Amino acid sequence: MKYAKIIHDIEAQFLSPYAVKSLDTKGRDFPISPDEMRTEFQRDRDRILHCKAFRRLKHKTQVFLSPEGDHYRTRLTHTLEVSQIARSISRALRLNEDLTEAIALGHDLGHPPYGHAGERALASRTHFCHNEQSLRVVEKLEYDGKGMNLTFEVRDGILNHTSKGKPATLEGKVVAWSDRIAYINHDIDDAIRGGIIREEDIPQKFREVFGTSHGKRINSMVLDIIDNSYERTEVKPSEFFEKNINELRQFMFDNVYTASKAKSEEVKAVDMVLYLYDYFIKNMEKIPQFILNNDGTDEQKVCDYISMMSDKYAVAVFENLTIPKNWTLL
């Protein structure tokens, strides 16, 4: 049986008129033969899930640098939480869940080591934005420099998942809001676990609006987006919830992201990433050949190489370049 056709029929019958149907994709840069098992968006999801850049996310910082303990989020677990929230919203809105999942799984593939600290370091030397780099990963760098040849809708959602982005699909907008819901709430959870803040430190007005636990906060935000977006051409929370979400995000910036003991080692991470950038811009021949063979300026290729590093690998490269090695006189 051609199972993909069954899925196409289900999409035509049950998805919202505002959803992107798999058969309506704008396609890939390089056409490929149809798959009997999977739709095009399912194939994109699988390509992302099985790529090396996705596996490296498990060793990339979310917020807390090198935390002691197994339960703090990494960039990988963040990605999985975004995917779960986005799928729940898309399912309720009758949008294309496969497209949503593919965008969510790929949205942070371009993050450099040490998360936003590494991003700021690279941006201080040249133009660098993690969402643009995520797009470059899937278009130019994965599969040994050949790129993953994803559909337009997935690439557009990856590029436009930040607050400044304007996704072309409602599924992309779902991921953009799910990203914000996920990181605000799991960063609160991690900050409480790490003793940075207490549940009682969250201003009372947010506790009244969103609830007094991790699960309640996520649930209230998700339900508000669904209630405010069902059968509409826009995906967003109500004006009241959006205002409070943005203010809660600012509370996290003021109390966790920029002014807490969890960020005390960040300056070292920034200095290390800057050292790696300055070294490789002067020693381009040390960069893997498949990156050098790709298009882009020297600055872009250095960012390509560094952004592909996990936290652990970046430390290993830095140590190899800066720490003297033992030697034996034969």
C-alpha beads as a LAMMPS data file, in Angstrom:
LAMMPS data file: protein, C-alpha beads

330 atoms
329 bonds

1 atom types
1 bond types

-500.0 500.0 xlo xhi
-500.0 500.0 ylo yhi
-500.0 500.0 zlo zhi

Masses

1 110.0

Atoms # bond

1 1 1 0.000 0.000 0.000
2 1 1 1.025 3.583 -0.553
3 1 1 0.746 4.802 3.011
4 1 1 1.688 8.388 2.146
5 1 1 -1.498 8.644 0.069
6 1 1 -3.557 7.631 3.101
7 1 1 -1.960 10.464 5.075
8 1 1 -2.639 12.887 2.232
9 1 1 -6.303 11.871 2.279
10 1 1 -6.485 12.317 6.047
11 1 1 -4.932 15.793 5.763
12 1 1 -7.415 16.810 3.075
13 1 1 -10.344 15.630 5.166
14 1 1 -9.430 16.725 8.658
15 1 1 -6.867 19.550 8.629
16 1 1 -7.907 23.184 8.928
17 1 1 -8.196 25.163 5.672
18 1 1 -5.391 27.308 7.087
19 1 1 -3.006 24.354 7.496
20 1 1 -0.302 23.519 4.954
21 1 1 -1.167 20.207 3.320
22 1 1 1.791 18.001 2.448
23 1 1 0.771 17.913 -1.209
24 1 1 0.784 21.736 -1.287
25 1 1 4.429 22.146 -0.285
26 1 1 6.431 24.593 -2.356
27 1 1 8.972 21.820 -2.637
28 1 1 12.727 21.433 -2.390
29 1 1 15.625 23.090 -4.177
30 1 1 16.424 19.705 -5.725
31 1 1 13.393 17.497 -6.541
32 1 1 13.421 13.912 -5.244
33 1 1 11.212 10.907 -5.936
34 1 1 8.106 10.563 -3.737
35 1 1 8.209 8.183 -0.799
36 1 1 5.432 5.579 -0.499
37 1 1 5.617 5.572 3.307
38 1 1 6.019 9.220 4.234
39 1 1 4.864 12.688 3.254
40 1 1 7.457 15.327 2.390
41 1 1 7.236 16.924 5.849
42 1 1 7.655 13.548 7.536
43 1 1 10.765 12.956 5.453
44 1 1 12.146 16.330 6.569
45 1 1 11.448 15.477 10.200
46 1 1 13.330 12.196 9.815
47 1 1 16.278 13.841 8.075
48 1 1 16.636 16.305 10.931
49 1 1 16.196 13.678 13.639
50 1 1 18.954 11.493 12.182
51 1 1 21.493 14.213 11.378
52 1 1 24.703 14.782 13.336
53 1 1 23.828 18.386 14.183
54 1 1 20.757 17.168 16.071
55 1 1 22.817 14.695 18.123
56 1 1 25.314 17.404 19.059
57 1 1 22.552 19.387 20.784
58 1 1 22.802 17.068 23.795
59 1 1 26.170 18.657 24.638
60 1 1 25.213 22.280 24.002
61 1 1 24.218 24.718 26.739
62 1 1 20.631 25.842 27.103
63 1 1 21.059 28.420 29.899
64 1 1 23.176 26.919 32.681
65 1 1 26.823 26.365 31.776
66 1 1 28.190 22.950 32.824
67 1 1 25.692 22.432 35.654
68 1 1 26.267 19.730 38.260
69 1 1 23.356 17.337 37.999
70 1 1 21.531 15.265 35.416
71 1 1 18.227 17.125 35.340
72 1 1 19.105 20.533 33.899
73 1 1 18.038 21.221 30.333
74 1 1 20.418 21.063 27.421
75 1 1 19.787 22.425 23.949
76 1 1 18.529 18.944 22.993
77 1 1 15.971 18.607 25.774
78 1 1 14.852 22.168 25.082
79 1 1 14.267 21.195 21.457
80 1 1 12.214 18.169 22.479
81 1 1 10.077 20.268 24.833
82 1 1 9.462 22.819 22.069
83 1 1 8.437 19.996 19.760
84 1 1 5.979 18.560 22.291
85 1 1 4.343 21.928 22.984
86 1 1 4.199 22.811 19.290
87 1 1 2.643 19.491 18.358
88 1 1 -0.019 19.904 21.045
89 1 1 -0.959 23.359 19.761
90 1 1 -0.952 22.278 16.118
91 1 1 -3.092 19.251 16.865
92 1 1 -5.681 21.370 18.647
93 1 1 -5.711 23.946 15.829
94 1 1 -5.893 21.186 13.190
95 1 1 -2.639 22.364 11.601
96 1 1 -0.033 20.097 10.010
97 1 1 1.599 18.370 12.953
98 1 1 4.382 16.820 10.838
99 1 1 5.447 20.201 9.456
100 1 1 5.327 21.689 12.947
101 1 1 7.468 18.899 14.357
102 1 1 10.079 19.182 11.614
103 1 1 10.461 22.932 12.198
104 1 1 10.666 22.465 15.968
105 1 1 13.323 19.751 15.781
106 1 1 15.474 21.858 13.452
107 1 1 15.025 25.326 14.904
108 1 1 18.193 25.398 17.064
109 1 1 20.626 23.306 15.002
110 1 1 22.831 26.360 14.406
111 1 1 23.419 27.285 18.038
112 1 1 27.141 27.543 18.835
113 1 1 28.717 26.081 21.985
114 1 1 27.504 27.703 25.198
115 1 1 24.227 28.812 23.668
116 1 1 23.470 32.514 23.601
117 1 1 26.816 33.331 25.236
118 1 1 28.579 31.745 22.271
119 1 1 26.200 33.507 19.913
120 1 1 27.036 36.900 21.423
121 1 1 30.750 36.144 21.179
122 1 1 30.588 35.339 17.465
123 1 1 28.261 38.281 16.796
124 1 1 30.867 40.609 18.345
125 1 1 33.339 39.572 15.631
126 1 1 31.067 39.296 12.593
127 1 1 27.423 38.922 11.611
128 1 1 25.993 35.871 13.357
129 1 1 22.454 34.881 14.337
130 1 1 21.654 31.357 15.468
131 1 1 18.439 31.143 13.426
132 1 1 20.289 32.064 10.233
133 1 1 22.994 29.565 11.143
134 1 1 20.362 26.868 11.724
135 1 1 19.169 27.451 8.175
136 1 1 22.745 27.257 6.909
137 1 1 23.227 23.954 8.724
138 1 1 20.318 22.325 6.897
139 1 1 21.047 23.985 3.544
140 1 1 24.845 23.893 3.356
141 1 1 26.639 22.048 6.148
142 1 1 24.900 18.806 7.044
143 1 1 25.510 15.618 5.078
144 1 1 29.203 16.550 4.745
145 1 1 28.527 19.864 3.070
146 1 1 25.789 18.703 0.714
147 1 1 22.879 20.036 2.782
148 1 1 19.657 18.248 3.697
149 1 1 17.482 19.549 0.822
150 1 1 14.479 20.274 3.038
151 1 1 11.158 21.689 1.897
152 1 1 10.610 25.440 1.720
153 1 1 8.102 25.435 4.603
154 1 1 10.493 23.742 7.038
155 1 1 13.395 26.001 6.096
156 1 1 11.199 29.086 6.416
157 1 1 10.015 28.022 9.877
158 1 1 13.575 27.386 11.066
159 1 1 14.760 30.791 9.861
160 1 1 11.795 32.693 11.313
161 1 1 11.355 31.064 14.729
162 1 1 12.737 34.061 16.649
163 1 1 10.618 36.931 17.939
164 1 1 11.687 39.107 14.994
165 1 1 10.813 36.477 12.416
166 1 1 7.700 36.366 10.250
167 1 1 6.973 32.729 9.377
168 1 1 5.129 32.101 6.130
169 1 1 2.998 29.350 7.686
170 1 1 0.832 29.047 10.784
171 1 1 2.881 25.979 11.696
172 1 1 5.977 28.176 11.792
173 1 1 4.174 30.638 14.050
174 1 1 3.211 27.795 16.376
175 1 1 6.883 26.856 16.750
176 1 1 7.919 30.449 17.384
177 1 1 5.484 30.758 20.305
178 1 1 6.209 27.232 21.538
179 1 1 9.914 28.078 21.713
180 1 1 9.160 31.041 23.948
181 1 1 6.726 29.096 26.144
182 1 1 9.224 26.256 26.524
183 1 1 12.309 28.249 27.438
184 1 1 10.587 30.642 29.832
185 1 1 9.029 27.792 31.771
186 1 1 11.831 25.260 31.778
187 1 1 14.340 27.983 32.629
188 1 1 12.164 28.874 35.646
189 1 1 12.170 25.182 36.579
190 1 1 15.960 24.911 36.259
191 1 1 16.519 28.185 38.117
192 1 1 14.401 26.958 41.035
193 1 1 16.245 23.614 41.044
194 1 1 19.568 25.445 41.060
195 1 1 18.587 27.743 43.919
196 1 1 18.777 30.860 41.747
197 1 1 15.187 31.804 42.494
198 1 1 12.329 30.321 44.524
199 1 1 8.797 29.709 43.343
200 1 1 7.747 32.476 45.750
201 1 1 10.080 34.941 43.991
202 1 1 7.930 34.887 40.858
203 1 1 5.779 38.038 41.085
204 1 1 2.298 37.341 42.378
205 1 1 0.563 38.718 39.288
206 1 1 2.219 36.064 37.109
207 1 1 1.313 33.345 39.595
208 1 1 -2.299 34.479 39.407
209 1 1 -2.350 34.630 35.601
210 1 1 -0.382 31.494 34.754
211 1 1 -0.541 29.299 37.853
212 1 1 1.826 28.243 40.588
213 1 1 3.626 25.268 39.059
214 1 1 5.621 24.382 35.964
215 1 1 2.814 22.330 34.440
216 1 1 0.100 24.870 35.171
217 1 1 2.076 27.699 33.611
218 1 1 2.677 25.808 30.377
219 1 1 -0.917 24.576 30.246
220 1 1 -2.398 28.050 30.703
221 1 1 -0.190 29.580 27.991
222 1 1 -0.929 26.775 25.537
223 1 1 -4.684 26.925 26.142
224 1 1 -4.723 30.686 25.689
225 1 1 -2.988 30.421 22.313
226 1 1 -5.416 27.714 21.203
227 1 1 -8.466 29.683 22.368
228 1 1 -7.219 32.858 20.708
229 1 1 -6.157 31.210 17.416
230 1 1 -8.710 28.511 16.606
231 1 1 -9.990 28.772 13.030
232 1 1 -8.136 32.047 12.525
233 1 1 -5.406 33.146 10.150
234 1 1 -3.046 34.077 12.981
235 1 1 -1.427 32.130 15.810
236 1 1 -0.746 34.129 18.940
237 1 1 -1.854 34.480 22.561
238 1 1 -4.475 36.947 23.674
239 1 1 -3.274 40.514 24.151
240 1 1 -3.474 40.094 27.947
241 1 1 -1.456 36.867 27.947
242 1 1 1.107 38.178 25.459
243 1 1 1.756 41.192 27.689
244 1 1 2.222 38.975 30.743
245 1 1 4.386 36.442 28.889
246 1 1 6.699 39.245 27.767
247 1 1 6.856 40.666 31.282
248 1 1 7.613 37.229 32.761
249 1 1 10.377 36.850 30.163
250 1 1 11.809 40.189 31.297
251 1 1 11.691 38.984 34.911
252 1 1 13.852 36.036 33.834
253 1 1 16.329 38.326 32.090
254 1 1 16.616 40.495 35.176
255 1 1 16.925 37.672 37.697
256 1 1 18.375 34.645 35.888
257 1 1 19.725 35.240 32.388
258 1 1 21.987 38.218 33.107
259 1 1 22.430 38.527 36.860
260 1 1 22.791 35.221 38.659
261 1 1 25.458 32.828 39.896
262 1 1 24.452 30.433 37.130
263 1 1 26.024 32.884 34.668
264 1 1 29.248 33.432 36.627
265 1 1 31.335 31.264 34.270
266 1 1 29.865 32.780 31.128
267 1 1 32.660 35.320 30.632
268 1 1 35.133 32.434 30.372
269 1 1 32.989 30.748 27.730
270 1 1 32.793 33.993 25.751
271 1 1 36.568 34.484 25.952
272 1 1 37.140 30.902 24.795
273 1 1 34.829 31.260 21.779
274 1 1 36.513 34.557 20.894
275 1 1 39.929 32.886 21.102
276 1 1 38.775 30.095 18.789
277 1 1 37.382 32.603 16.302
278 1 1 40.574 34.688 16.274
279 1 1 42.727 31.574 15.911
280 1 1 40.830 30.007 13.030
281 1 1 40.390 33.259 11.090
282 1 1 44.211 33.332 10.982
283 1 1 44.589 29.591 10.359
284 1 1 41.858 28.755 7.864
285 1 1 43.696 25.628 6.730
286 1 1 42.851 24.015 10.094
287 1 1 39.129 24.067 9.286
288 1 1 37.628 20.849 7.825
289 1 1 37.762 20.757 4.050
290 1 1 34.032 20.272 3.495
291 1 1 33.444 23.623 5.226
292 1 1 36.145 25.360 3.202
293 1 1 34.635 23.961 0.008
294 1 1 31.287 25.587 0.794
295 1 1 30.318 29.104 -0.202
296 1 1 30.648 32.089 2.119
297 1 1 33.287 34.448 3.424
298 1 1 36.171 33.339 5.638
299 1 1 34.306 34.828 8.600
300 1 1 31.245 32.724 7.775
301 1 1 33.307 29.553 7.459
302 1 1 34.930 30.125 10.853
303 1 1 31.449 30.595 12.339
304 1 1 30.359 27.425 10.546
305 1 1 33.133 25.435 12.193
306 1 1 32.708 26.862 15.688
307 1 1 28.920 26.633 15.657
308 1 1 29.195 22.931 14.821
309 1 1 31.161 22.336 18.033
310 1 1 29.538 21.054 21.204
311 1 1 30.560 22.619 24.510
312 1 1 32.843 19.659 25.205
313 1 1 34.465 19.681 21.794
314 1 1 35.069 23.436 21.948
315 1 1 36.877 22.966 25.276
316 1 1 38.948 20.115 23.816
317 1 1 39.965 22.218 20.803
318 1 1 40.774 25.187 23.038
319 1 1 42.901 23.052 25.353
320 1 1 44.705 21.496 22.409
321 1 1 45.616 24.957 21.130
322 1 1 46.600 26.552 24.446
323 1 1 47.861 23.932 26.904
324 1 1 51.409 22.553 26.457
325 1 1 51.581 18.811 25.834
326 1 1 53.836 16.398 27.682
327 1 1 56.808 15.101 25.689
328 1 1 59.382 12.409 26.141
329 1 1 63.028 12.569 25.101
330 1 1 63.874 9.307 23.307

Bonds

1 1 1 2
2 1 2 3
3 1 3 4
4 1 4 5
5 1 5 6
6 1 6 7
7 1 7 8
8 1 8 9
9 1 9 10
10 1 10 11
11 1 11 12
12 1 12 13
13 1 13 14
14 1 14 15
15 1 15 16
16 1 16 17
17 1 17 18
18 1 18 19
19 1 19 20
20 1 20 21
21 1 21 22
22 1 22 23
23 1 23 24
24 1 24 25
25 1 25 26
26 1 26 27
27 1 27 28
28 1 28 29
29 1 29 30
30 1 30 31
31 1 31 32
32 1 32 33
33 1 33 34
34 1 34 35
35 1 35 36
36 1 36 37
37 1 37 38
38 1 38 39
39 1 39 40
40 1 40 41
41 1 41 42
42 1 42 43
43 1 43 44
44 1 44 45
45 1 45 46
46 1 46 47
47 1 47 48
48 1 48 49
49 1 49 50
50 1 50 51
51 1 51 52
52 1 52 53
53 1 53 54
54 1 54 55
55 1 55 56
56 1 56 57
57 1 57 58
58 1 58 59
59 1 59 60
60 1 60 61
61 1 61 62
62 1 62 63
63 1 63 64
64 1 64 65
65 1 65 66
66 1 66 67
67 1 67 68
68 1 68 69
69 1 69 70
70 1 70 71
71 1 71 72
72 1 72 73
73 1 73 74
74 1 74 75
75 1 75 76
76 1 76 77
77 1 77 78
78 1 78 79
79 1 79 80
80 1 80 81
81 1 81 82
82 1 82 83
83 1 83 84
84 1 84 85
85 1 85 86
86 1 86 87
87 1 87 88
88 1 88 89
89 1 89 90
90 1 90 91
91 1 91 92
92 1 92 93
93 1 93 94
94 1 94 95
95 1 95 96
96 1 96 97
97 1 97 98
98 1 98 99
99 1 99 100
100 1 100 101
101 1 101 102
102 1 102 103
103 1 103 104
104 1 104 105
105 1 105 106
106 1 106 107
107 1 107 108
108 1 108 109
109 1 109 110
110 1 110 111
111 1 111 112
112 1 112 113
113 1 113 114
114 1 114 115
115 1 115 116
116 1 116 117
117 1 117 118
118 1 118 119
119 1 119 120
120 1 120 121
121 1 121 122
122 1 122 123
123 1 123 124
124 1 124 125
125 1 125 126
126 1 126 127
127 1 127 128
128 1 128 129
129 1 129 130
130 1 130 131
131 1 131 132
132 1 132 133
133 1 133 134
134 1 134 135
135 1 135 136
136 1 136 137
137 1 137 138
138 1 138 139
139 1 139 140
140 1 140 141
141 1 141 142
142 1 142 143
143 1 143 144
144 1 144 145
145 1 145 146
146 1 146 147
147 1 147 148
148 1 148 149
149 1 149 150
150 1 150 151
151 1 151 152
152 1 152 153
153 1 153 154
154 1 154 155
155 1 155 156
156 1 156 157
157 1 157 158
158 1 158 159
159 1 159 160
160 1 160 161
161 1 161 162
162 1 162 163
163 1 163 164
164 1 164 165
165 1 165 166
166 1 166 167
167 1 167 168
168 1 168 169
169 1 169 170
170 1 170 171
171 1 171 172
172 1 172 173
173 1 173 174
174 1 174 175
175 1 175 176
176 1 176 177
177 1 177 178
178 1 178 179
179 1 179 180
180 1 180 181
181 1 181 182
182 1 182 183
183 1 183 184
184 1 184 185
185 1 185 186
186 1 186 187
187 1 187 188
188 1 188 189
189 1 189 190
190 1 190 191
191 1 191 192
192 1 192 193
193 1 193 194
194 1 194 195
195 1 195 196
196 1 196 197
197 1 197 198
198 1 198 199
199 1 199 200
200 1 200 201
201 1 201 202
202 1 202 203
203 1 203 204
204 1 204 205
205 1 205 206
206 1 206 207
207 1 207 208
208 1 208 209
209 1 209 210
210 1 210 211
211 1 211 212
212 1 212 213
213 1 213 214
214 1 214 215
215 1 215 216
216 1 216 217
217 1 217 218
218 1 218 219
219 1 219 220
220 1 220 221
221 1 221 222
222 1 222 223
223 1 223 224
224 1 224 225
225 1 225 226
226 1 226 227
227 1 227 228
228 1 228 229
229 1 229 230
230 1 230 231
231 1 231 232
232 1 232 233
233 1 233 234
234 1 234 235
235 1 235 236
236 1 236 237
237 1 237 238
238 1 238 239
239 1 239 240
240 1 240 241
241 1 241 242
242 1 242 243
243 1 243 244
244 1 244 245
245 1 245 246
246 1 246 247
247 1 247 248
248 1 248 249
249 1 249 250
250 1 250 251
251 1 251 252
252 1 252 253
253 1 253 254
254 1 254 255
255 1 255 256
256 1 256 257
257 1 257 258
258 1 258 259
259 1 259 260
260 1 260 261
261 1 261 262
262 1 262 263
263 1 263 264
264 1 264 265
265 1 265 266
266 1 266 267
267 1 267 268
268 1 268 269
269 1 269 270
270 1 270 271
271 1 271 272
272 1 272 273
273 1 273 274
274 1 274 275
275 1 275 276
276 1 276 277
277 1 277 278
278 1 278 279
279 1 279 280
280 1 280 281
281 1 281 282
282 1 282 283
283 1 283 284
284 1 284 285
285 1 285 286
286 1 286 287
287 1 287 288
288 1 288 289
289 1 289 290
290 1 290 291
291 1 291 292
292 1 292 293
293 1 293 294
294 1 294 295
295 1 295 296
296 1 296 297
297 1 297 298
298 1 298 299
299 1 299 300
300 1 300 301
301 1 301 302
302 1 302 303
303 1 303 304
304 1 304 305
305 1 305 306
306 1 306 307
307 1 307 308
308 1 308 309
309 1 309 310
310 1 310 311
311 1 311 312
312 1 312 313
313 1 313 314
314 1 314 315
315 1 315 316
316 1 316 317
317 1 317 318
318 1 318 319
319 1 319 320
320 1 320 321
321 1 321 322
322 1 322 323
323 1 323 324
324 1 324 325
325 1 325 326
326 1 326 327
327 1 327 328
328 1 328 329
329 1 329 330
